[in-house]
Amino acid sequence: MTPGARISAAIEILNTMADGVPAEQALTRWARGSRYAGSKDRAAVRDHVFDVLRQRRLAAHLGAGETGRALMIGVLRAQGVDLGPLFNGQGHAPLPLSEDEATVADARSDPAVLWNLPDWIIPLFQASLGARADTVAQALQSRAPISVRVNTAQASVANVAQALAEAGIETRANDLCETALTVTAGERKLRNSDSYLHGDVELQDAASQAVVAALPAGTRMLDYCAGGGGKALAMAARRDVSVFAHDIDPRRMIDLPARAERAGATVKQLETDALEGAAPYDVVLCDAPCSGSGSWRRSPEGKWTFTASRLEELTHIQDKILDHAATLTAETGALAYATCSVLQSENEDRAAAFVARNSGWKQVFSQRFEVDSQGDGFFTAHFKRV
């Protein structure tokens, strides 16, 4: 596909999404109907679509519209791309710009456009982040770094970095966590590399790794909201530890057995009814369902579909998870809470509310991880019994 044809494909997908089709579904539909598109073409088209989602309000302003074509014009303008060679009508490229489309809109200074956030979220960003709100909002508009966790139960960070380099995958050390390497080139070779196939590395955000690294020692550790099981696998890389994984929807953990086998790890999955029978646990980590606002650059559609009512619902869910997890924690154990959110209402407020409801507990640790070139935005807090 030519660069112009890739733009046309992205426009088609964005128009499909305008009819209410989620981004991933729209991308899958297009790929199935476009067998001629190679892996590089599909990746490039996907990047175009996600660039629009990260900067939708700015794209709509600079493109003077909400259609797929207008949004692509706007986001390419924001990137400083010369539109002429791409919009020339040749082959499968979009038609040339009309006179109106060729007129560039004035720059905007309001936060809604510059921060590319829904109006209702902006006050929450300001209240939660203070002077850092602008920096975080801007960071969420860029592509996220790709990081791997080195499985130190099998290999050293230095040896893995060298093996990846020999496979054409360049990495750099990540300051957030000793086990983290950020991929700087060759990321599409990663899943076929020996390091990945042999379980020496797992794709995992560096801040997510740091959340696990900050957990205190314990011989019995529970990943209460395991999802795909990335944090459970990170726990299992520790020596002399028994790791348990639970999720309210066990289907989310469907790939965990294969991932654990590849990593040479043992993770016992527990249904909800089996949690208490296996308790107590020395460490219980609750990576709770949240807005995902700290990782919106990876899933940018989320910030446009997220609502105030959903935020309120999530805070109630987070409270219930902490209260139940506390009953599973050993008398001298540690309860840990984490979100990939930057919102105070999901982070510090939930930690304070837990202590206020449970006088027998105290908070002993908390840390925020910023959205930056190292990793996603995360929050974590630890609690112990008084």
Sine and cosine of phi, psi and omega as CSV:
sin_phi,cos_phi,sin_psi,cos_psi,sin_omega,cos_omega
0.00,0.00,0.63,-0.77,0.08,-1.00
-0.98,0.21,0.31,-0.95,0.07,-1.00
-0.82,0.58,-0.63,0.78,0.02,-1.00
-0.91,0.41,-0.61,0.79,0.02,-1.00
-0.92,0.40,-0.57,0.82,0.06,-1.00
-0.91,0.42,-0.61,0.79,0.05,-1.00
-0.90,0.44,-0.68,0.73,0.02,-1.00
-0.88,0.48,-0.65,0.76,0.02,-1.00
-0.90,0.44,-0.67,0.74,0.02,-1.00
-0.89,0.46,-0.64,0.77,0.04,-1.00
-0.88,0.48,-0.68,0.73,0.02,-1.00
-0.87,0.49,-0.70,0.72,-0.01,-1.00
-0.92,0.40,-0.67,0.74,0.02,-1.00
-0.89,0.45,-0.60,0.80,0.05,-1.00
-0.93,0.37,-0.58,0.81,0.08,-1.00
-0.90,0.44,-0.65,0.76,0.02,-1.00
-0.91,0.42,-0.49,0.87,0.01,-1.00
-0.90,0.43,-0.35,0.94,0.05,-1.00
-1.00,0.05,0.14,0.99,0.06,-1.00
0.99,-0.14,0.12,0.99,0.01,-1.00
-0.99,0.12,0.80,-0.60,0.03,-1.00
-0.86,0.51,0.43,-0.91,-0.10,-0.99
-0.84,0.55,-0.76,0.65,-0.05,-1.00
-0.89,0.46,-0.63,0.78,0.01,-1.00
-0.92,0.38,-0.66,0.75,0.02,-1.00
-0.90,0.43,-0.64,0.76,0.03,-1.00
-0.91,0.42,-0.67,0.74,0.00,-1.00
-0.90,0.43,-0.68,0.74,0.03,-1.00
-0.85,0.53,-0.73,0.68,-0.03,-1.00
-0.90,0.45,-0.70,0.72,-0.03,-1.00
-0.88,0.47,-0.66,0.75,0.00,-1.00
-0.92,0.40,-0.51,0.86,0.01,-1.00
-1.00,-0.04,0.07,1.00,-0.05,-1.00
-0.74,-0.67,0.91,0.42,-0.06,-1.00
-0.89,0.46,-0.36,0.93,0.00,-1.00
-0.94,0.34,-0.32,0.95,-0.07,-1.00
-0.97,0.22,0.83,-0.56,0.05,-1.00
-0.98,0.19,0.04,-1.00,-0.03,-1.00
-0.89,0.46,-0.62,0.78,0.02,-1.00
-0.92,0.38,-0.60,0.80,0.05,-1.00
-0.89,0.45,-0.73,0.69,-0.01,-1.00
-0.89,0.46,-0.63,0.78,0.02,-1.00
-0.92,0.40,-0.66,0.75,-0.01,-1.00
-0.92,0.40,-0.67,0.74,0.02,-1.00
-0.90,0.43,-0.68,0.73,0.03,-1.00
-0.86,0.51,-0.68,0.73,0.02,-1.00
-0.86,0.50,-0.67,0.74,0.02,-1.00
-0.86,0.50,-0.73,0.68,-0.04,-1.00
-0.89,0.46,-0.70,0.71,-0.04,-1.00
-0.95,0.31,-0.50,0.86,0.11,-0.99
-0.88,0.48,-0.65,0.76,0.06,-1.00
-0.90,0.44,-0.70,0.71,-0.03,-1.00
-0.90,0.44,-0.56,0.83,0.02,-1.00
-0.94,0.33,-0.47,0.88,-0.08,-1.00
-0.77,-0.63,0.65,0.76,-0.15,-0.99
-0.87,0.50,-0.67,0.74,-0.06,-1.00
-0.94,0.34,-0.65,0.76,0.05,-1.00
-0.92,0.39,-0.64,0.77,0.02,-1.00
-0.89,0.46,-0.68,0.74,0.01,-1.00
-0.90,0.43,-0.60,0.80,0.01,-1.00
-0.93,0.36,-0.76,0.65,-0.06,-1.00
-0.96,0.29,-0.40,0.92,0.03,-1.00
-0.99,-0.15,-0.04,1.00,0.06,-1.00
0.83,0.55,0.70,0.71,0.05,-1.00
0.15,-0.99,0.11,-0.99,-0.04,-1.00
-0.92,-0.39,0.02,1.00,0.04,-1.00
-0.95,0.32,0.28,-0.96,0.04,-1.00
-0.85,0.53,-0.65,0.76,0.00,-1.00
-0.90,0.44,-0.73,0.68,-0.01,-1.00
-0.89,0.46,-0.66,0.75,-0.01,-1.00
-0.91,0.42,-0.64,0.77,0.03,-1.00
-0.93,0.38,-0.65,0.76,0.07,-1.00
-0.86,0.51,-0.71,0.71,-0.05,-1.00
-0.91,0.41,-0.70,0.72,-0.05,-1.00
-0.94,0.34,-0.57,0.82,0.05,-1.00
-0.93,0.38,-0.60,0.80,0.09,-1.00
-0.89,0.46,-0.68,0.73,0.01,-1.00
-0.88,0.48,-0.50,0.87,0.01,-1.00
-1.00,0.06,-0.05,1.00,0.01,-1.00
0.97,0.24,0.42,0.91,-0.05,-1.00
-0.99,0.11,0.63,-0.77,0.09,-1.00
-0.97,0.25,0.90,-0.44,-0.12,-0.99
-0.98,0.20,-0.42,0.91,-0.09,-1.00
-0.79,0.61,-0.81,0.59,-0.04,-1.00
-0.92,0.40,-0.36,0.93,-0.03,-1.00
-1.00,-0.01,-0.59,0.81,0.00,-1.00
-0.97,-0.26,0.96,0.27,-0.04,-1.00
-0.83,-0.55,-0.01,1.00,0.04,-1.00
0.95,0.30,0.09,1.00,-0.03,-1.00
-1.00,0.01,0.67,-0.74,-0.03,-1.00
0.89,0.45,-0.83,-0.55,0.00,-1.00
-0.96,-0.28,0.29,0.96,0.03,-1.00
-0.97,0.26,0.42,-0.91,0.05,-1.00
-0.89,0.45,0.39,-0.92,0.04,-1.00
-0.89,0.46,0.41,-0.91,0.02,-1.00
-0.85,0.52,0.38,-0.92,0.00,-1.00
-0.91,0.41,0.63,-0.78,0.13,-0.99
-0.97,0.25,0.10,-0.99,0.01,-1.00
-0.88,0.47,-0.66,0.75,0.03,-1.00
-0.91,0.42,-0.67,0.75,-0.01,-1.00
-0.92,0.40,-0.47,0.88,-0.02,-1.00
-0.97,0.25,-0.21,0.98,0.02,-1.00
-0.99,0.14,0.84,-0.54,-0.05,-1.00
-1.00,0.06,0.77,-0.64,0.00,-1.00
-0.94,0.35,0.42,-0.91,0.08,-1.00
-0.91,0.42,0.45,-0.89,0.06,-1.00
-0.92,0.39,0.55,-0.83,0.03,-1.00
-0.95,-0.32,0.49,-0.87,-0.02,-1.00
-0.87,-0.50,-0.06,1.00,-0.05,-1.00
-0.97,0.23,0.58,-0.82,-0.06,-1.00
-0.84,0.54,-0.57,0.82,-0.05,-1.00
-0.83,0.55,-0.66,0.75,0.00,-1.00
-0.99,0.14,-0.73,0.68,-0.06,-1.00
-0.93,0.38,-0.56,0.83,-0.01,-1.00
-1.00,0.01,-0.24,0.97,-0.01,-1.00
0.79,0.62,0.83,0.56,0.03,-1.00
-0.73,-0.68,0.44,-0.90,0.13,-0.99
-0.89,0.46,0.50,-0.86,-0.06,-1.00
-0.81,0.59,-0.68,0.73,-0.13,-0.99
-0.94,0.34,-0.38,0.93,-0.02,-1.00
-0.98,0.18,-0.44,0.90,-0.13,-0.99
-0.86,0.52,-0.74,0.68,0.05,-1.00
-0.87,0.49,-0.55,0.83,0.03,-1.00
-0.93,0.38,-0.64,0.77,0.08,-1.00
-0.88,0.48,-0.71,0.71,-0.03,-1.00
-0.91,0.43,-0.67,0.75,-0.01,-1.00
-0.95,0.33,-0.57,0.82,-0.07,-1.00
-0.99,0.16,-0.56,0.83,-0.18,-0.98
-0.91,-0.42,-0.24,0.97,0.03,-1.00
0.85,0.53,-0.78,-0.63,-0.06,-1.00
-0.91,0.41,-0.28,0.96,-0.03,-1.00
-1.00,0.04,-0.06,1.00,-0.11,-0.99
-0.86,0.52,-0.71,0.71,-0.03,-1.00
-0.90,0.44,-0.69,0.72,-0.01,-1.00
-0.87,0.49,-0.69,0.72,-0.02,-1.00
-0.93,0.38,-0.70,0.71,0.01,-1.00
-0.87,0.49,-0.63,0.77,0.03,-1.00
-0.93,0.37,-0.65,0.76,-0.01,-1.00
-0.89,0.45,-0.55,0.83,-0.01,-1.00
-0.94,0.34,-0.15,0.99,0.01,-1.00
-1.00,-0.04,-0.10,0.99,-0.01,-1.00
-0.98,-0.20,0.20,-0.98,0.04,-1.00
-0.96,0.26,0.61,-0.79,-0.06,-1.00
-0.97,0.23,0.50,-0.86,0.09,-1.00
-0.93,0.37,0.46,-0.89,0.07,-1.00
-0.97,-0.23,0.88,-0.47,-0.04,-1.00
-0.83,-0.56,0.47,-0.88,0.08,-1.00
-0.85,-0.53,0.45,-0.89,0.13,-0.99
-0.98,-0.21,0.81,-0.58,0.06,-1.00
-0.98,0.20,0.79,-0.61,0.03,-1.00
-0.98,0.18,1.00,0.00,-0.11,-0.99
-0.94,0.34,-0.13,0.99,0.13,-0.99
-0.96,0.30,-0.30,0.95,-0.02,-1.00
-0.89,-0.46,-0.49,0.87,-0.14,-0.99
-0.46,-0.89,0.36,-0.93,0.05,-1.00
-1.00,0.03,0.38,-0.93,0.01,-1.00
-0.88,0.48,-0.68,0.74,-0.03,-1.00
-0.89,0.46,-0.70,0.72,-0.02,-1.00
-0.92,0.39,-0.62,0.79,0.02,-1.00
-0.92,0.39,-0.67,0.74,0.02,-1.00
-0.86,0.51,-0.65,0.76,0.01,-1.00
-0.93,0.37,-0.68,0.73,0.01,-1.00
-0.89,0.46,-0.65,0.76,0.03,-1.00
-0.91,0.42,-0.65,0.76,0.02,-1.00
-0.87,0.49,-0.65,0.76,0.02,-1.00
-0.92,0.39,-0.40,0.92,0.05,-1.00
-1.00,0.00,0.10,0.99,0.02,-1.00
0.99,0.10,0.35,0.94,-0.01,-1.00
-0.91,-0.42,0.94,-0.35,-0.04,-1.00
-1.00,0.01,0.65,-0.76,-0.02,-1.00
-0.68,-0.73,0.24,-0.97,0.14,-0.99
-0.67,-0.74,0.43,-0.90,0.06,-1.00
-0.90,0.44,0.52,-0.85,0.01,-1.00
-0.91,-0.42,0.78,-0.62,-0.10,-0.99
-0.93,0.36,-0.31,0.95,-0.09,-1.00
-0.96,0.28,-0.51,0.86,-0.09,-1.00
-0.41,-0.91,0.65,-0.76,-0.05,-1.00
-0.90,0.44,-0.45,0.89,-0.04,-1.00
-1.00,0.07,-0.06,1.00,-0.14,-0.99
-1.00,-0.09,0.69,-0.72,0.17,-0.98
-0.82,-0.57,0.75,-0.66,0.06,-1.00
-1.00,-0.10,0.79,-0.61,-0.03,-1.00
-0.99,0.16,0.82,-0.57,-0.04,-1.00
-0.95,-0.30,-0.27,0.96,0.04,-1.00
-0.30,-0.96,0.52,-0.85,0.05,-1.00
0.98,0.18,0.39,0.92,-0.10,-1.00
-0.89,0.46,-0.46,0.89,-0.02,-1.00
-0.96,0.27,-0.19,0.98,0.06,-1.00
-1.00,0.03,-0.14,0.99,-0.20,-0.98
-0.88,0.47,-0.76,0.65,-0.12,-0.99
-0.92,0.39,-0.29,0.96,0.05,-1.00
-0.98,-0.21,0.07,1.00,-0.03,-1.00
-0.98,0.19,0.44,-0.90,0.05,-1.00
-0.87,0.49,-0.59,0.81,-0.02,-1.00
-0.87,0.49,-0.64,0.77,0.02,-1.00
-0.97,0.24,-0.72,0.70,-0.07,-1.00
-0.91,0.42,-0.49,0.87,0.00,-1.00
-1.00,-0.04,0.05,1.00,0.08,-1.00
0.99,0.15,0.26,0.96,0.03,-1.00
-0.98,0.22,-0.35,0.94,0.05,-1.00
-0.67,-0.74,0.47,-0.88,0.13,-0.99
-0.74,-0.67,0.64,-0.77,0.12,-0.99
-0.92,0.40,0.85,-0.53,0.02,-1.00
-0.29,-0.96,0.75,-0.66,0.03,-1.00
-0.84,0.54,0.59,-0.81,-0.08,-1.00
-0.91,0.41,-0.61,0.80,0.03,-1.00
-0.92,0.38,-0.59,0.81,0.08,-1.00
-0.88,0.47,-0.65,0.76,0.07,-1.00
-0.89,0.45,-0.66,0.75,-0.03,-1.00
-0.90,0.43,-0.56,0.83,0.06,-1.00
-0.86,0.51,-0.69,0.73,0.02,-1.00
-0.95,0.32,-0.65,0.76,-0.01,-1.00
-0.88,0.48,-0.47,0.88,-0.02,-1.00
-0.98,0.20,-0.19,0.98,-0.03,-1.00
-0.92,0.40,0.61,-0.79,0.05,-1.00
-0.93,0.36,0.21,-0.98,0.00,-1.00
-0.94,0.34,0.45,-0.89,0.06,-1.00
-0.09,-1.00,0.51,-0.86,-0.02,-1.00
-1.00,0.01,-0.35,0.94,0.04,-1.00
-0.81,-0.58,0.91,-0.40,-0.11,-0.99
-0.83,-0.55,0.71,-0.71,-0.01,-1.00
-0.89,-0.46,0.82,-0.57,0.18,-0.98
-1.00,-0.06,0.99,-0.14,-0.20,-0.98
-0.94,0.34,-0.62,0.79,0.01,-1.00
-0.89,-0.45,0.95,0.31,-0.27,-0.96
-0.95,0.31,-0.52,0.85,-0.08,-1.00
0.84,0.54,-0.79,-0.62,0.02,-1.00
-0.95,0.30,-0.25,0.97,0.10,-1.00
0.99,-0.10,0.24,0.97,-0.02,-1.00
-0.86,0.51,-0.68,0.73,-0.01,-1.00
-0.96,0.29,-0.57,0.82,0.06,-1.00
-0.89,0.46,-0.65,0.76,0.04,-1.00
-0.91,0.41,-0.60,0.80,0.05,-1.00
-0.91,0.41,-0.63,0.78,0.08,-1.00
-0.88,0.48,-0.68,0.73,-0.10,-1.00
-0.92,0.39,-0.26,0.97,0.04,-1.00
-0.97,0.26,-0.21,0.98,0.06,-1.00
-0.96,0.28,0.38,-0.93,0.01,-1.00
-0.99,0.15,0.54,-0.84,0.14,-0.99
0.78,0.63,0.80,0.60,-0.01,-1.00
-0.69,-0.73,0.63,-0.78,0.13,-0.99
-0.97,-0.24,0.82,-0.57,-0.10,-0.99
-0.92,-0.40,0.72,-0.70,0.04,-1.00
-0.87,-0.50,0.58,-0.81,0.01,-1.00
-0.79,-0.62,0.69,-0.73,0.00,-1.00
-0.65,-0.76,0.58,-0.81,0.17,-0.99
-0.56,-0.83,0.62,-0.79,-0.02,-1.00
-0.87,0.50,-0.46,0.89,0.09,-1.00
-0.90,-0.43,0.99,-0.11,-0.07,-1.00
-0.85,0.53,-0.36,0.93,0.00,-1.00
-0.88,0.47,-0.42,0.91,0.02,-1.00
-0.92,0.38,-0.37,0.93,-0.05,-1.00
-0.99,-0.12,0.24,0.97,-0.14,-0.99
-0.87,0.50,-0.53,0.85,-0.02,-1.00
-1.00,0.01,-0.10,1.00,-0.09,-1.00
-0.89,0.46,-0.68,0.74,0.00,-1.00
-0.85,0.53,-0.68,0.73,0.00,-1.00
-0.92,0.39,-0.63,0.77,0.02,-1.00
-0.92,0.40,-0.65,0.76,0.01,-1.00
-0.91,0.41,-0.65,0.76,0.02,-1.00
-0.89,0.46,-0.68,0.74,0.02,-1.00
-0.88,0.47,-0.58,0.82,-0.04,-1.00
-1.00,0.07,-0.04,1.00,-0.05,-1.00
0.91,0.40,0.52,0.86,-0.08,-1.00
-0.92,-0.39,0.36,-0.93,0.08,-1.00
-0.89,-0.46,0.89,-0.46,0.05,-1.00
-0.77,-0.64,0.87,-0.49,0.00,-1.00
-1.00,-0.02,0.86,-0.51,0.01,-1.00
-1.00,0.07,0.68,-0.73,-0.04,-1.00
-0.84,-0.54,0.74,-0.68,0.19,-0.98
-0.96,0.29,0.30,-0.95,-0.03,-1.00
-0.85,0.53,-0.64,0.77,-0.03,-1.00
-0.91,0.41,-0.34,0.94,-0.06,-1.00
-1.00,-0.09,-0.08,1.00,-0.08,-1.00
-0.88,0.48,-0.76,0.65,-0.08,-1.00
-0.93,0.37,-0.56,0.83,0.01,-1.00
-0.90,0.43,-0.49,0.87,0.01,-1.00
-1.00,-0.03,-0.16,0.99,-0.02,-1.00
-0.95,0.30,0.28,-0.96,0.06,1.00
-1.00,0.04,0.24,-0.97,0.01,-1.00
-0.87,-0.49,0.61,-0.79,0.00,-1.00
-0.93,0.36,-0.59,0.81,0.02,-1.00
-0.71,-0.71,0.78,-0.63,0.09,-1.00
-0.85,-0.52,0.86,-0.50,0.03,-1.00
-0.97,-0.26,0.82,-0.58,0.07,-1.00
-0.94,-0.35,1.00,-0.04,0.11,-0.99
-1.00,0.07,1.00,0.10,-0.29,-0.96
-0.96,0.28,0.46,-0.89,0.16,-0.99
-0.83,0.55,0.66,-0.75,-0.07,-1.00
-0.45,-0.89,-0.07,-1.00,0.01,-1.00
-0.89,0.45,-0.43,0.90,-0.10,-1.00
0.95,0.30,0.27,0.96,-0.10,-0.99
-0.89,0.46,-0.40,0.92,0.05,-1.00
-0.97,0.23,-0.20,0.98,-0.01,-1.00
-0.82,-0.57,0.42,0.91,-0.03,-1.00
-0.92,0.40,-0.32,0.95,0.06,-1.00
-0.95,0.30,-0.38,0.92,0.09,-1.00
-0.99,0.11,-0.59,0.81,0.00,-1.00
-0.79,-0.61,0.92,0.39,-0.15,-0.99
-0.92,0.40,-0.35,0.94,0.04,-1.00
-0.88,0.47,-0.46,0.89,-0.05,-1.00
-0.87,0.49,-0.57,0.82,-0.06,-1.00
-0.96,0.28,-0.32,0.95,0.02,-1.00
-1.00,-0.04,-0.34,0.94,0.02,-1.00
-0.99,-0.17,-0.22,0.98,-0.02,-1.00
-0.94,0.33,0.60,-0.80,-0.05,-1.00
-0.77,-0.64,0.30,-0.95,0.03,-1.00
-0.90,0.43,-0.60,0.80,0.01,-1.00
-0.92,0.39,-0.58,0.81,0.04,-1.00
-0.93,0.37,-0.60,0.80,0.05,-1.00
-0.88,0.48,-0.70,0.71,0.02,-1.00
-0.88,0.47,-0.66,0.75,0.03,-1.00
-0.88,0.47,-0.67,0.74,-0.03,-1.00
-0.90,0.43,-0.63,0.78,-0.01,-1.00
-0.90,0.45,-0.58,0.82,0.07,-1.00
-0.92,0.39,-0.66,0.75,0.03,-1.00
-0.89,0.45,-0.68,0.73,0.00,-1.00
-0.88,0.48,-0.66,0.75,0.03,-1.00
-0.89,0.45,-0.69,0.72,-0.02,-1.00
-0.91,0.42,-0.63,0.78,0.01,-1.00
-0.89,0.45,-0.72,0.69,0.00,-1.00
-0.89,0.46,-0.69,0.72,-0.03,-1.00
-0.89,0.45,-0.66,0.75,0.01,-1.00
-0.95,0.32,-0.67,0.74,-0.02,-1.00
-0.88,0.47,-0.53,0.85,0.02,-1.00
-0.87,0.48,-0.57,0.82,-0.01,-1.00
-0.95,0.31,-0.26,0.96,-0.02,-1.00
-0.99,-0.11,-0.13,0.99,-0.10,-1.00
-1.00,0.05,0.70,-0.72,0.00,-1.00
-0.87,0.49,0.39,-0.92,-0.06,-1.00
-0.81,0.58,-0.65,0.76,0.01,-1.00
-0.98,-0.22,0.24,0.97,-0.07,-1.00
-1.00,0.09,-0.05,-1.00,-0.03,-1.00
-0.84,-0.54,0.69,-0.72,0.10,-1.00
-0.96,-0.29,0.80,-0.60,-0.03,-1.00
-0.87,-0.49,0.64,-0.77,0.00,-1.00
-0.85,-0.52,0.63,-0.77,0.01,-1.00
-0.50,-0.86,0.52,-0.85,0.16,-0.99
-0.63,-0.78,0.36,-0.93,0.19,-0.98
-0.98,-0.19,0.77,0.63,-0.02,-1.00
-0.86,-0.50,0.47,-0.88,0.10,-0.99
-0.96,-0.27,0.04,1.00,-0.10,-1.00
-1.00,0.03,0.76,-0.65,-0.03,-1.00
-0.87,0.50,-0.57,0.82,-0.04,-1.00
-0.90,0.43,-0.40,0.92,0.03,-1.00
-0.99,-0.13,-0.19,0.98,-0.13,-0.99
-0.91,-0.41,-1.00,-0.08,-0.05,-1.00
-0.85,0.53,-0.61,0.79,-0.01,-1.00
-0.91,0.41,-0.60,0.80,0.01,-1.00
-0.95,0.33,-0.61,0.79,0.04,-1.00
-0.90,0.44,-0.71,0.71,0.01,-1.00
-0.91,0.42,-0.63,0.78,-0.01,-1.00
-0.92,0.40,-0.59,0.80,0.02,-1.00
-0.89,0.45,-0.72,0.69,0.00,-1.00
-0.90,0.43,-0.61,0.79,0.01,-1.00
-0.91,0.41,-0.57,0.82,0.01,-1.00
-0.99,0.17,-0.43,0.90,-0.13,-0.99
-0.82,-0.57,1.00,0.00,-0.10,-1.00
-0.91,0.41,-0.27,0.96,0.01,-1.00
-1.00,0.10,0.07,1.00,-0.02,-1.00
-0.85,-0.53,0.46,-0.89,0.10,-0.99
-0.69,-0.72,0.49,-0.87,0.06,-1.00
-1.00,0.09,0.76,-0.65,-0.06,-1.00
-0.89,-0.46,-0.11,0.99,-0.05,-1.00
-0.27,-0.96,0.57,-0.82,0.19,-0.98
-0.42,-0.91,0.47,-0.88,0.01,-1.00
-0.39,-0.92,0.64,-0.77,0.14,-0.99
-0.96,-0.29,0.59,-0.81,0.11,-0.99
-0.90,-0.44,0.80,-0.59,-0.08,-1.00
-0.97,0.23,0.39,-0.92,0.17,-0.99
-0.99,0.17,0.93,-0.38,-0.03,-1.00
-0.41,-0.91,-0.26,-0.97,-0.06,-1.00
-0.95,0.31,-0.17,0.99,0.01,-1.00
-1.00,0.01,-0.65,0.76,-0.07,-1.00
-0.12,-0.99,-0.12,-0.99,-0.04,-1.00
-0.99,0.14,0.15,-0.99,0.07,-1.00
-0.99,0.14,0.83,-0.55,0.00,-1.00
-0.71,-0.71,0.36,-0.93,0.15,-0.99
-0.71,-0.71,0.60,-0.80,0.11,-0.99
-0.57,-0.82,0.52,-0.85,0.05,-1.00
-0.61,-0.79,0.56,-0.83,0.03,-1.00
-0.89,-0.45,0.56,-0.83,0.01,-1.00
-0.74,-0.67,0.55,-0.83,0.11,-0.99
-0.70,-0.71,0.40,-0.92,0.04,-1.00
-0.94,0.35,0.58,-0.82,0.01,-1.00
-0.92,0.39,0.00,0.00,0.00,0.00
